[in-house]
Structures are given as structure tokens and as C-alpha cells.
Amino acid sequence: MFDGFTLYHKQKAAEAALDQADALYRQAVITASQNVADALRGLQQDTPALQAAIKSELAANKSLDLIKRCS
């Protein structure tokens, strides 16, 4: 009879450990998904700045070419 309770409590402890591992796994997946979403949002916000920098570089190169031709 005492062994039965021991096995019962071991089973409950194993089930609780499984529930905890499941919760930790779910949290890791949620955190990873949030990190990906944050990275994608950052890329979307950086795109206009990068495009502006490219246009600025092209304009600077054109100005430099004009100055070199006039010199």
C-alpha cells in the first residue's frame, strides 16, 4: 500500500515536470517568434533610411564627377 502511494506521487511529480517543460518550451517559441518579428520590423524601418543614404551617395558621386571635370 505504501509503495502504491510512492508510485502515485512519483507519477504526479513526473507529470508536473512534463507540464513545466512544456511551458518552458512554449515560452521559448513565443520569445523566438517575438525576436523574429522585432528583427523584421527593424528591417522595415531601416529600408527608407538605407534608400535615402544610397540616393545621397549617388548625388555626392555626381557632384564629385562634376568637380573633377571642371578642375
PQR file with spaces between the fields and no chain letter, atoms N, CA, C, O and H, PARSE charges and radii, in Angstrom:
ATOM       1  N    MET     1       0.819   -1.187    0.000 -0.4000 1.5000
ATOM       2  CA   MET     1       0.000    0.000    0.000 -0.0000 2.0000
ATOM       3  C    MET     1       0.869    1.260    0.000  0.5500 1.7000
ATOM       4  O    MET     1       0.569    2.217   -0.714 -0.5500 1.4000
ATOM       5  N    PHE     2       1.942    1.268    0.793 -0.4000 1.5000
ATOM       6  CA   PHE     2       2.814    2.432    0.825 -0.0000 2.0000
ATOM       7  C    PHE     2       3.525    2.604   -0.511  0.5500 1.7000
ATOM       8  O    PHE     2       3.754    3.730   -0.953 -0.5500 1.4000
ATOM       9  H    PHE     2       2.187    0.491    1.373  0.4000 1.0000
ATOM      10  N    ASP     3       3.873    1.499   -1.153 -0.4000 1.5000
ATOM      11  CA   ASP     3       4.511    1.577   -2.469 -0.0000 2.0000
ATOM      12  C    ASP     3       3.578    2.191   -3.496  0.5500 1.7000
ATOM      13  O    ASP     3       4.023    2.910   -4.391 -0.5500 1.4000
ATOM      14  H    ASP     3       3.687    0.584   -0.795  0.4000 1.0000
ATOM      15  N    GLY     4       2.303    1.917   -3.377 -0.4000 1.5000
ATOM      16  CA   GLY     4       1.324    2.472   -4.297 -0.0000 2.0000
ATOM      17  C    GLY     4       1.293    3.988   -4.222  0.5500 1.7000
ATOM      18  O    GLY     4       1.233    4.659   -5.252 -0.5500 1.4000
ATOM      19  H    GLY     4       1.941    1.333   -2.650  0.4000 1.0000
ATOM      20  N    PHE     5       1.332    4.535   -3.017 -0.4000 1.5000
ATOM      21  CA   PHE     5       1.355    5.985   -2.867 -0.0000 2.0000
ATOM      22  C    PHE     5       2.663    6.580   -3.373  0.5500 1.7000
ATOM      23  O    PHE     5       2.684    7.678   -3.930 -0.5500 1.4000
ATOM      24  H    PHE     5       1.381    3.990   -2.180  0.4000 1.0000
ATOM      25  N    THR     6       3.759    5.839   -3.170 -0.4000 1.5000
ATOM      26  CA   THR     6       5.056    6.312   -3.664 -0.0000 2.0000
ATOM      27  C    THR     6       5.025    6.413   -5.187  0.5500 1.7000
ATOM      28  O    THR     6       5.458    7.408   -5.767 -0.5500 1.4000
ATOM      29  H    THR     6       3.742    4.947   -2.718  0.4000 1.0000
ATOM      30  N    LEU     7       4.515    5.383   -5.807 -0.4000 1.5000
ATOM      31  CA   LEU     7       4.421    5.395   -7.275 -0.0000 2.0000
ATOM      32  C    LEU     7       3.472    6.492   -7.742  0.5500 1.7000
ATOM      33  O    LEU     7       3.737    7.160   -8.741 -0.5500 1.4000
ATOM      34  H    LEU     7       4.164    4.574   -5.335  0.4000 1.0000
ATOM      35  N    TYR     8       2.372    6.680   -7.025 -0.4000 1.5000
ATOM      36  CA   TYR     8       1.405    7.723   -7.377 -0.0000 2.0000
ATOM      37  C    TYR     8       2.073    9.100   -7.324  0.5500 1.7000
ATOM      38  O    TYR     8       1.918    9.903   -8.244 -0.5500 1.4000
ATOM      39  H    TYR     8       2.156    6.137   -6.213  0.4000 1.0000
ATOM      40  N    HIS     9       2.801    9.364   -6.266 -0.4000 1.5000
ATOM      41  CA   HIS     9       3.453   10.664   -6.119 -0.0000 2.0000
ATOM      42  C    HIS     9       4.587   10.847   -7.131  0.5500 1.7000
ATOM      43  O    HIS     9       4.818   11.955   -7.614 -0.5500 1.4000
ATOM      44  H    HIS     9       2.927    8.711   -5.519  0.4000 1.0000
ATOM      45  N    LYS    10       5.283    9.769   -7.446 -0.4000 1.5000
ATOM      46  CA   LYS    10       6.320    9.856   -8.485 -0.0000 2.0000
ATOM      47  C    LYS    10       5.688   10.180   -9.838  0.5500 1.7000
ATOM      48  O    LYS    10       6.228   10.965  -10.617 -0.5500 1.4000
ATOM      49  H    LYS    10       5.095    8.869   -7.053  0.4000 1.0000
ATOM      50  N    GLN    11       4.547    9.569  -10.100 -0.4000 1.5000
ATOM      51  CA   GLN    11       3.852    9.848  -11.358 -0.0000 2.0000
ATOM      52  C    GLN    11       3.404   11.306  -11.394  0.5500 1.7000
ATOM      53  O    GLN    11       3.571   11.976  -12.414 -0.5500 1.4000
ATOM      54  H    GLN    11       4.108    8.931   -9.467  0.4000 1.0000
ATOM      55  N    LYS    12       2.842   11.802  -10.307 -0.4000 1.5000
ATOM      56  CA   LYS    12       2.398   13.195  -10.260 -0.0000 2.0000
ATOM      57  C    LYS    12       3.580   14.153  -10.419  0.5500 1.7000
ATOM      58  O    LYS    12       3.462   15.185  -11.079 -0.5500 1.4000
ATOM      59  H    LYS    12       2.706   11.258   -9.479  0.4000 1.0000
ATOM      60  N    ALA    13       4.717   13.809   -9.812 -0.4000 1.5000
ATOM      61  CA   ALA    13       5.907   14.642   -9.951 -0.0000 2.0000
ATOM      62  C    ALA    13       6.398   14.641  -11.398  0.5500 1.7000
ATOM      63  O    ALA    13       6.808   15.679  -11.918 -0.5500 1.4000
ATOM      64  H    ALA    13       4.813   12.970   -9.275  0.4000 1.0000
ATOM      65  N    ALA    14       6.357   13.476  -12.046 -0.4000 1.5000
ATOM      66  CA   ALA    14       6.781   13.384  -13.444 -0.0000 2.0000
ATOM      67  C    ALA    14       5.835   14.178  -14.342  0.5500 1.7000
ATOM      68  O    ALA    14       6.274   14.843  -15.281 -0.5500 1.4000
ATOM      69  H    ALA    14       6.025   12.633  -11.623  0.4000 1.0000
ATOM      70  N    GLU    15       4.547   14.106  -14.053 -0.4000 1.5000
ATOM      71  CA   GLU    15       3.575   14.868  -14.838 -0.0000 2.0000
ATOM      72  C    GLU    15       3.787   16.375  -14.648  0.5500 1.7000
ATOM      73  O    GLU    15       3.688   17.143  -15.605 -0.5500 1.4000
ATOM      74  H    GLU    15       4.190   13.566  -13.290  0.4000 1.0000
ATOM      75  N    ALA    16       4.076   16.788  -13.427 -0.4000 1.5000
ATOM      76  CA   ALA    16       4.331   18.206  -13.163 -0.0000 2.0000
ATOM      77  C    ALA    16       5.595   18.663  -13.880  0.5500 1.7000
ATOM      78  O    ALA    16       5.636   19.770  -14.417 -0.5500 1.4000
ATOM      79  H    ALA    16       4.156   16.164  -12.650  0.4000 1.0000
ATOM      80  N    ALA    17       6.629   17.817  -13.893 -0.4000 1.5000
ATOM      81  CA   ALA    17       7.865   18.159  -14.605 -0.0000 2.0000
ATOM      82  C    ALA    17       7.607   18.278  -16.102  0.5500 1.7000
ATOM      83  O    ALA    17       8.160   19.155  -16.765 -0.5500 1.4000
ATOM      84  H    ALA    17       6.595   16.918  -13.457  0.4000 1.0000
ATOM      85  N    LEU    18       6.777   17.405  -16.624 -0.4000 1.5000
ATOM      86  CA   LEU    18       6.425   17.467  -18.050 -0.0000 2.0000
ATOM      87  C    LEU    18       5.656   18.756  -18.361  0.5500 1.7000
ATOM      88  O    LEU    18       5.912   19.411  -19.371 -0.5500 1.4000
ATOM      89  H    LEU    18       6.328   16.693  -16.085  0.4000 1.0000
ATOM      90  N    ASP    19       4.718   19.109  -17.486 -0.4000 1.5000
ATOM      91  CA   ASP    19       3.970   20.357  -17.682 -0.0000 2.0000
ATOM      92  C    ASP    19       4.910   21.557  -17.646  0.5500 1.7000
ATOM      93  O    ASP    19       4.760   22.491  -18.433 -0.5500 1.4000
ATOM      94  H    ASP    19       4.511   18.576  -16.665  0.4000 1.0000
ATOM      95  N    GLN    20       5.877   21.531  -16.734 -0.4000 1.5000
ATOM      96  CA   GLN    20       6.826   22.638  -16.636 -0.0000 2.0000
ATOM      97  C    GLN    20       7.700   22.713  -17.893  0.5500 1.7000
ATOM      98  O    GLN    20       7.940   23.799  -18.420 -0.5500 1.4000
ATOM      99  H    GLN    20       5.998   20.772  -16.095  0.4000 1.0000
ATOM     100  N    ALA    21       8.169   21.568  -18.365 -0.4000 1.5000
ATOM     101  CA   ALA    21       8.985   21.550  -19.583 -0.0000 2.0000
ATOM     102  C    ALA    21       8.181   22.053  -20.778  0.5500 1.7000
ATOM     103  O    ALA    21       8.706   22.769  -21.630 -0.5500 1.4000
ATOM     104  H    ALA    21       7.974   20.686  -17.937  0.4000 1.0000
ATOM     105  N    ASP    22       6.912   21.676  -20.835 -0.4000 1.5000
ATOM     106  CA   ASP    22       6.040   22.135  -21.918 -0.0000 2.0000
ATOM     107  C    ASP    22       5.877   23.652  -21.862  0.5500 1.7000
ATOM     108  O    ASP    22       5.938   24.324  -22.892 -0.5500 1.4000
ATOM     109  H    ASP    22       6.485   21.094  -20.142  0.4000 1.0000
ATOM     110  N    ALA    23       5.671   24.187  -20.671 -0.4000 1.5000
ATOM     111  CA   ALA    23       5.513   25.633  -20.522 -0.0000 2.0000
ATOM     112  C    ALA    23       6.791   26.369  -20.911  0.5500 1.7000
ATOM     113  O    ALA    23       6.733   27.411  -21.564 -0.5500 1.4000
ATOM     114  H    ALA    23       5.621   23.641  -19.835  0.4000 1.0000
ATOM     115  N    LEU    24       7.941   25.835  -20.516 -0.4000 1.5000
ATOM     116  CA   LEU    24       9.215   26.463  -20.871 -0.0000 2.0000
ATOM     117  C    LEU    24       9.445   26.431  -22.379  0.5500 1.7000
ATOM     118  O    LEU    24       9.932   27.403  -22.957 -0.5500 1.4000
ATOM     119  H    LEU    24       7.988   24.988  -19.985  0.4000 1.0000
ATOM     120  N    TYR    25       9.096   25.319  -23.011 -0.4000 1.5000
ATOM     121  CA   TYR    25       9.244   25.199  -24.462 -0.0000 2.0000
ATOM     122  C    TYR    25       8.341   26.211  -25.174  0.5500 1.7000
ATOM     123  O    TYR    25       8.771   26.892  -26.106 -0.5500 1.4000
ATOM     124  H    TYR    25       8.700   24.530  -22.542  0.4000 1.0000
ATOM     125  N    ARG    26       7.093   26.301  -24.729 -0.4000 1.5000
ATOM     126  CA   ARG    26       6.158   27.247  -25.342 -0.0000 2.0000
ATOM     127  C    ARG    26       6.667   28.681  -25.192  0.5500 1.7000
ATOM     128  O    ARG    26       6.574   29.480  -26.124 -0.5500 1.4000
ATOM     129  H    ARG    26       6.743   25.748  -23.972  0.4000 1.0000
ATOM     130  N    GLN    27       7.206   29.002  -24.009 -0.4000 1.5000
ATOM     131  CA   GLN    27       7.729   30.346  -23.794 -0.0000 2.0000
ATOM     132  C    GLN    27       8.926   30.618  -24.700  0.5500 1.7000
ATOM     133  O    GLN    27       9.077   31.724  -25.220 -0.5500 1.4000
ATOM     134  H    GLN    27       7.282   28.354  -23.252  0.4000 1.0000
ATOM     135  N    ALA    28       9.778   29.608  -24.890 -0.4000 1.5000
ATOM     136  CA   ALA    28      10.932   29.773  -25.778 -0.0000 2.0000
ATOM     137  C    ALA    28      10.479   30.025  -27.215  0.5500 1.7000
ATOM     138  O    ALA    28      11.060   30.856  -27.913 -0.5500 1.4000
ATOM     139  H    ALA    28       9.655   28.710  -24.468  0.4000 1.0000
ATOM     140  N    VAL    29       9.451   29.315  -27.653 -0.4000 1.5000
ATOM     141  CA   VAL    29       8.931   29.502  -29.010 -0.0000 2.0000
ATOM     142  C    VAL    29       8.327   30.898  -29.159  0.5500 1.7000
ATOM     143  O    VAL    29       8.542   31.570  -30.168 -0.5500 1.4000
ATOM     144  H    VAL    29       8.979   28.641  -27.086  0.4000 1.0000
ATOM     145  N    ILE    30       7.577   31.325  -28.155 -0.4000 1.5000
ATOM     146  CA   ILE    30       6.974   32.663  -28.205 -0.0000 2.0000
ATOM     147  C    ILE    30       8.055   33.736  -28.241  0.5500 1.7000
ATOM     148  O    ILE    30       7.964   34.692  -29.011 -0.5500 1.4000
ATOM     149  H    ILE    30       7.403   30.780  -27.335  0.4000 1.0000
ATOM     150  N    THR    31       9.077   33.575  -27.407 -0.4000 1.5000
ATOM     151  CA   THR    31      10.164   34.552  -27.367 -0.0000 2.0000
ATOM     152  C    THR    31      10.911   34.591  -28.702  0.5500 1.7000
ATOM     153  O    THR    31      11.230   35.667  -29.207 -0.5500 1.4000
ATOM     154  H    THR    31       9.152   32.799  -26.781  0.4000 1.0000
ATOM     155  N    ALA    32      11.184   33.426  -29.266 -0.4000 1.5000
ATOM     156  CA   ALA    32      11.878   33.378  -30.557 -0.0000 2.0000
ATOM     157  C    ALA    32      11.036   34.036  -31.647  0.5500 1.7000
ATOM     158  O    ALA    32      11.565   34.765  -32.486 -0.5500 1.4000
ATOM     159  H    ALA    32      10.925   32.551  -28.855  0.4000 1.0000
ATOM     160  N    SER    33       9.746   33.786  -31.638 -0.4000 1.5000
ATOM     161  CA   SER    33       8.860   34.397  -32.636 -0.0000 2.0000
ATOM     162  C    SER    33       8.836   35.916  -32.481  0.5500 1.7000
ATOM     163  O    SER    33       8.829   36.649  -33.470 -0.5500 1.4000
ATOM     164  H    SER    33       9.316   33.194  -30.957  0.4000 1.0000
ATOM     165  N    GLN    34       8.823   36.375  -31.242 -0.4000 1.5000
ATOM     166  CA   GLN    34       8.832   37.820  -30.999 -0.0000 2.0000
ATOM     167  C    GLN    34      10.143   38.441  -31.477  0.5500 1.7000
ATOM     168  O    GLN    34      10.149   39.537  -32.036 -0.5500 1.4000
ATOM     169  H    GLN    34       8.828   35.780  -30.439  0.4000 1.0000
ATOM     170  N    ASN    35      11.258   37.732  -31.254 -0.4000 1.5000
ATOM     171  CA   ASN    35      12.552   38.236  -31.720 -0.0000 2.0000
ATOM     172  C    ASN    35      12.595   38.344  -33.240  0.5500 1.7000
ATOM     173  O    ASN    35      13.131   39.311  -33.782 -0.5500 1.4000
ATOM     174  H    ASN    35      11.254   36.841  -30.800  0.4000 1.0000
ATOM     175  N    VAL    36      12.032   37.356  -33.925 -0.4000 1.5000
ATOM     176  CA   VAL    36      11.985   37.401  -35.396 -0.0000 2.0000
ATOM     177  C    VAL    36      11.120   38.570  -35.848  0.5500 1.7000
ATOM     178  O    VAL    36      11.490   39.305  -36.764 -0.5500 1.4000
ATOM     179  H    VAL    36      11.596   36.571  -33.485  0.4000 1.0000
ATOM     180  N    ALA    37       9.967   38.741  -35.205 -0.4000 1.5000
ATOM     181  CA   ALA    37       9.080   39.849  -35.573 -0.0000 2.0000
ATOM     182  C    ALA    37       9.768   41.193  -35.343  0.5500 1.7000
ATOM     183  O    ALA    37       9.642   42.104  -36.162 -0.5500 1.4000
ATOM     184  H    ALA    37       9.667   38.144  -34.462  0.4000 1.0000
ATOM     185  N    ASP    38      10.493   41.317  -34.234 -0.4000 1.5000
ATOM     186  CA   ASP    38      11.209   42.565  -33.953 -0.0000 2.0000
ATOM     187  C    ASP    38      12.292   42.829  -35.002  0.5500 1.7000
ATOM     188  O    ASP    38      12.477   43.964  -35.442 -0.5500 1.4000
ATOM     189  H    ASP    38      10.596   40.577  -33.570  0.4000 1.0000
ATOM     190  N    ALA    39      13.002   41.775  -35.397 -0.4000 1.5000
ATOM     191  CA   ALA    39      14.048   41.934  -36.408 -0.0000 2.0000
ATOM     192  C    ALA    39      13.453   42.350  -37.750  0.5500 1.7000
ATOM     193  O    ALA    39      14.000   43.219  -38.430 -0.5500 1.4000
ATOM     194  H    ALA    39      12.852   40.853  -35.040  0.4000 1.0000
ATOM     195  N    LEU    40      12.344   41.737  -38.131 -0.4000 1.5000
ATOM     196  CA   LEU    40      11.690   42.101  -39.390 -0.0000 2.0000
ATOM     197  C    LEU    40      11.181   43.538  -39.348  0.5500 1.7000
ATOM     198  O    LEU    40      11.291   44.267  -40.334 -0.5500 1.4000
ATOM     199  H    LEU    40      11.900   41.030  -37.579  0.4000 1.0000
ATOM     200  N    ARG    41      10.629   43.942  -38.216 -0.4000 1.5000
ATOM     201  CA   ARG    41      10.149   45.315  -38.070 -0.0000 2.0000
ATOM     202  C    ARG    41      11.319   46.290  -38.182  0.5500 1.7000
ATOM     203  O    ARG    41      11.192   47.350  -38.795 -0.5500 1.4000
ATOM     204  H    ARG    41      10.540   43.350  -37.416  0.4000 1.0000
ATOM     205  N    GLY    42      12.454   45.929  -37.590 -0.4000 1.5000
ATOM     206  CA   GLY    42      13.640   46.766  -37.689 -0.0000 2.0000
ATOM     207  C    GLY    42      14.119   46.905  -39.121  0.5500 1.7000
ATOM     208  O    GLY    42      14.508   47.992  -39.548 -0.5500 1.4000
ATOM     209  H    GLY    42      12.556   45.068  -37.092  0.4000 1.0000
ATOM     210  N    LEU    43      14.093   45.813  -39.862 -0.4000 1.5000
ATOM     211  CA   LEU    43      14.495   45.863  -41.271 -0.0000 2.0000
ATOM     212  C    LEU    43      13.554   46.760  -42.069  0.5500 1.7000
ATOM     213  O    LEU    43      13.993   47.527  -42.926 -0.5500 1.4000
ATOM     214  H    LEU    43      13.778   44.929  -39.515  0.4000 1.0000
ATOM     215  N    GLN    44      12.270   46.659  -41.785 -0.4000 1.5000
ATOM     216  CA   GLN    44      11.307   47.509  -42.494 -0.0000 2.0000
ATOM     217  C    GLN    44      11.557   48.979  -42.197  0.5500 1.7000
ATOM     218  O    GLN    44      11.422   49.821  -43.085 -0.5500 1.4000
ATOM     219  H    GLN    44      11.913   46.036  -41.089  0.4000 1.0000
ATOM     220  N    GLN    45      11.915   49.295  -40.971 -0.4000 1.5000
ATOM     221  CA   GLN    45      12.149   50.688  -40.607 -0.0000 2.0000
ATOM     222  C    GLN    45      13.476   51.196  -41.154  0.5500 1.7000
ATOM     223  O    GLN    45      13.623   52.392  -41.406 -0.5500 1.4000
ATOM     224  H    GLN    45      12.024   48.611  -40.250  0.4000 1.0000
ATOM     225  N    ASP    46      14.443   50.302  -41.339 -0.4000 1.5000
ATOM     226  CA   ASP    46      15.750   50.712  -41.852 -0.0000 2.0000
ATOM     227  C    ASP    46      15.748   50.904  -43.369  0.5500 1.7000
ATOM     228  O    ASP    46      16.610   51.606  -43.898 -0.5500 1.4000
ATOM     229  H    ASP    46      14.324   49.331  -41.135  0.4000 1.0000
ATOM     230  N    THR    47      14.811   50.303  -44.064 -0.4000 1.5000
ATOM     231  CA   THR    47      14.789   50.362  -45.527 -0.0000 2.0000
ATOM     232  C    THR    47      14.739   51.793  -46.064  0.5500 1.7000
ATOM     233  O    THR    47      15.543   52.124  -46.936 -0.5500 1.4000
ATOM     234  H    THR    47      14.111   49.733  -43.634  0.4000 1.0000
ATOM     235  N    PRO    48      13.850   52.647  -45.594 -0.5600 1.5000
ATOM     236  CA   PRO    48      13.827   54.021  -46.120  0.2800 2.0000
ATOM     237  C    PRO    48      15.140   54.773  -45.845  0.5500 1.7000
ATOM     238  O    PRO    48      15.608   55.536  -46.691 -0.5500 1.4000
ATOM     239  N    ALA    49      15.716   54.560  -44.689 -0.4000 1.5000
ATOM     240  CA   ALA    49      16.981   55.231  -44.368 -0.0000 2.0000
ATOM     241  C    ALA    49      18.093   54.752  -45.291  0.5500 1.7000
ATOM     242  O    ALA    49      18.915   55.553  -45.737 -0.5500 1.4000
ATOM     243  H    ALA    49      15.335   53.941  -44.002  0.4000 1.0000
ATOM     244  N    LEU    50      18.126   53.475  -45.577 -0.4000 1.5000
ATOM     245  CA   LEU    50      19.139   52.938  -46.494 -0.0000 2.0000
ATOM     246  C    LEU    50      18.935   53.496  -47.899  0.5500 1.7000
ATOM     247  O    LEU    50      19.903   53.862  -48.565 -0.5500 1.4000
ATOM     248  H    LEU    50      17.459   52.825  -45.215  0.4000 1.0000
ATOM     249  N    GLN    51      17.691   53.564  -48.355 -0.4000 1.5000
ATOM     250  CA   GLN    51      17.413   54.116  -49.680 -0.0000 2.0000
ATOM     251  C    GLN    51      17.837   55.576  -49.756  0.5500 1.7000
ATOM     252  O    GLN    51      18.386   56.014  -50.768 -0.5500 1.4000
ATOM     253  H    GLN    51      16.904   53.267  -47.814  0.4000 1.0000
ATOM     254  N    ALA    52      17.588   56.327  -48.697 -0.4000 1.5000
ATOM     255  CA   ALA    52      17.997   57.735  -48.673 -0.0000 2.0000
ATOM     256  C    ALA    52      19.521   57.852  -48.695  0.5500 1.7000
ATOM     257  O    ALA    52      20.064   58.734  -49.360 -0.5500 1.4000
ATOM     258  H    ALA    52      17.143   55.972  -47.875  0.4000 1.0000
ATOM     259  N    ALA    53      20.202   56.979  -47.982 -0.4000 1.5000
ATOM     260  CA   ALA    53      21.667   57.006  -47.964 -0.0000 2.0000
ATOM     261  C    ALA    53      22.232   56.678  -49.343  0.5500 1.7000
ATOM     262  O    ALA    53      23.224   57.271  -49.767 -0.5500 1.4000
ATOM     263  H    ALA    53      19.760   56.263  -47.442  0.4000 1.0000
ATOM     264  N    ILE    54      21.609   55.742  -50.037 -0.4000 1.5000
ATOM     265  CA   ILE    54      22.067   55.384  -51.388 -0.0000 2.0000
ATOM     266  C    ILE    54      21.874   56.571  -52.333  0.5500 1.7000
ATOM     267  O    ILE    54      22.767   56.893  -53.118 -0.5500 1.4000
ATOM     268  H    ILE    54      20.803   55.260  -49.693  0.4000 1.0000
ATOM     269  N    LYS    55      20.714   57.218  -52.260 -0.4000 1.5000
ATOM     270  CA   LYS    55      20.473   58.393  -53.110 -0.0000 2.0000
ATOM     271  C    LYS    55      21.472   59.502  -52.795  0.5500 1.7000
ATOM     272  O    LYS    55      21.960   60.178  -53.701 -0.5500 1.4000
ATOM     273  H    LYS    55      19.989   56.957  -51.622  0.4000 1.0000
ATOM     274  N    SER    56      21.770   59.687  -51.533 -0.4000 1.5000
ATOM     275  CA   SER    56      22.733   60.705  -51.124 -0.0000 2.0000
ATOM     276  C    SER    56      24.124   60.380  -51.664  0.5500 1.7000
ATOM     277  O    SER    56      24.840   61.268  -52.125 -0.5500 1.4000
ATOM     278  H    SER    56      21.373   59.138  -50.797  0.4000 1.0000
ATOM     279  N    GLU    57      24.494   59.123  -51.604 -0.4000 1.5000
ATOM     280  CA   GLU    57      25.801   58.723  -52.131 -0.0000 2.0000
ATOM     281  C    GLU    57      25.873   58.953  -53.638  0.5500 1.7000
ATOM     282  O    GLU    57      26.882   59.441  -54.147 -0.5500 1.4000
ATOM     283  H    GLU    57      23.912   58.402  -51.229  0.4000 1.0000
ATOM     284  N    LEU    58      24.813   58.604  -54.343 -0.4000 1.5000
ATOM     285  CA   LEU    58      24.800   58.812  -55.790 -0.0000 2.0000
ATOM     286  C    LEU    58      24.917   60.293  -56.129  0.5500 1.7000
ATOM     287  O    LEU    58      25.645   60.673  -57.047 -0.5500 1.4000
ATOM     288  H    LEU    58      23.994   58.208  -53.929  0.4000 1.0000
ATOM     289  N    ALA    59      24.197   61.125  -55.383 -0.4000 1.5000
ATOM     290  CA   ALA    59      24.275   62.568  -55.626 -0.0000 2.0000
ATOM     291  C    ALA    59      25.673   63.094  -55.324  0.5500 1.7000
ATOM     292  O    ALA    59      26.187   63.937  -56.058 -0.5500 1.4000
ATOM     293  H    ALA    59      23.606   60.817  -54.637  0.4000 1.0000
ATOM     294  N    ALA    60      26.285   62.609  -54.263 -0.4000 1.5000
ATOM     295  CA   ALA    60      27.643   63.038  -53.918 -0.0000 2.0000
ATOM     296  C    ALA    60      28.635   62.612  -54.996  0.5500 1.7000
ATOM     297  O    ALA    60      29.546   63.363  -55.343 -0.5500 1.4000
ATOM     298  H    ALA    60      25.867   61.923  -53.667  0.4000 1.0000
ATOM     299  N    ASN    61      28.452   61.413  -55.516 -0.4000 1.5000
ATOM     300  CA   ASN    61      29.342   60.943  -56.591 -0.0000 2.0000
ATOM     301  C    ASN    61      29.184   61.795  -57.856  0.5500 1.7000
ATOM     302  O    ASN    61      30.167   62.110  -58.526 -0.5500 1.4000
ATOM     303  H    ASN    61      27.712   60.804  -55.234  0.4000 1.0000
ATOM     304  N    LYS    62      27.935   62.164  -58.173 -0.4000 1.5000
ATOM     305  CA   LYS    62      27.713   63.029  -59.338 -0.0000 2.0000
ATOM     306  C    LYS    62      28.386   64.386  -59.132  0.5500 1.7000
ATOM     307  O    LYS    62      29.009   64.927  -60.046 -0.5500 1.4000
ATOM     308  H    LYS    62      27.137   61.908  -57.628  0.4000 1.0000
ATOM     309  N    SER    63      28.251   64.925  -57.927 -0.4000 1.5000
ATOM     310  CA   SER    63      28.897   66.210  -57.630 -0.0000 2.0000
ATOM     311  C    SER    63      30.407   66.098  -57.738  0.5500 1.7000
ATOM     312  O    SER    63      31.061   66.990  -58.278 -0.5500 1.4000
ATOM     313  H    SER    63      27.745   64.485  -57.184  0.4000 1.0000
ATOM     314  N    LEU    64      30.953   65.026  -57.238 -0.4000 1.5000
ATOM     315  CA   LEU    64      32.396   64.818  -57.312 -0.0000 2.0000
ATOM     316  C    LEU    64      32.847   64.707  -58.762  0.5500 1.7000
ATOM     317  O    LEU    64      33.873   65.275  -59.138 -0.5500 1.4000
ATOM     318  H    LEU    64      30.421   64.301  -56.800  0.4000 1.0000
ATOM     319  N    ASP    65      32.104   63.993  -59.564 -0.4000 1.5000
ATOM     320  CA   ASP    65      32.439   63.882  -61.001 -0.0000 2.0000
ATOM     321  C    ASP    65      32.429   65.255  -61.692  0.5500 1.7000
ATOM     322  O    ASP    65      33.315   65.571  -62.485 -0.5500 1.4000
ATOM     323  H    ASP    65      31.271   63.532  -59.258  0.4000 1.0000
ATOM     324  N    LEU    66      31.402   66.064  -61.372 -0.4000 1.5000
ATOM     325  CA   LEU    66      31.329   67.403  -61.956 -0.0000 2.0000
ATOM     326  C    LEU    66      32.522   68.264  -61.540  0.5500 1.7000
ATOM     327  O    LEU    66      33.100   68.985  -62.353 -0.5500 1.4000
ATOM     328  H    LEU    66      30.682   65.807  -60.727  0.4000 1.0000
ATOM     329  N    ILE    67      32.872   68.173  -60.282 -0.4000 1.5000
ATOM     330  CA   ILE    67      34.026   68.968  -59.783 -0.0000 2.0000
ATOM     331  C    ILE    67      35.313   68.519  -60.450  0.5500 1.7000
ATOM     332  O    ILE    67      36.154   69.346  -60.803 -0.5500 1.4000
ATOM     333  H    ILE    67      32.403   67.586  -59.622  0.4000 1.0000
ATOM     334  N    LYS    68      35.470   67.218  -60.624 -0.4000 1.5000
ATOM     335  CA   LYS    68      36.686   66.696  -61.270 -0.0000 2.0000
ATOM     336  C    LYS    68      36.756   67.155  -62.729  0.5500 1.7000
ATOM     337  O    LYS    68      37.836   67.461  -63.233 -0.5500 1.4000
ATOM     338  H    LYS    68      34.787   66.546  -60.337  0.4000 1.0000
ATOM     339  N    ARG    69      35.611   67.202  -63.401 -0.4000 1.5000
ATOM     340  CA   ARG    69      35.596   67.610  -64.814 -0.0000 2.0000
ATOM     341  C    ARG    69      35.931   69.085  -64.952  0.5500 1.7000
ATOM     342  O    ARG    69      36.613   69.481  -65.897 -0.5500 1.4000
ATOM     343  H    ARG    69      34.733   66.953  -62.992  0.4000 1.0000
ATOM     344  N    CYS    70      35.456   69.901  -64.020 -0.4000 1.5000
ATOM     345  CA   CYS    70      35.675   71.356  -64.093 -0.0000 2.0000
ATOM     346  C    CYS    70      37.090   71.751  -63.644  0.5500 1.7000
ATOM     347  O    CYS    70      37.549   72.853  -63.944 -0.5500 1.4000
ATOM     348  H    CYS    70      34.901   69.579  -63.252  0.4000 1.0000
ATOM     349  N    SER    71      37.756   70.886  -62.952 -0.4000 1.5000
ATOM     350  CA   SER    71      39.094   71.248  -62.441 -0.0000 2.0000
ATOM     351  C    SER    71      40.154   71.157  -63.488  0.5500 1.7000
ATOM     352  O    SER    71      41.322   71.430  -63.210 -0.5500 1.4000
ATOM     353  H    SER    71      37.383   69.990  -62.708  0.4000 1.0000
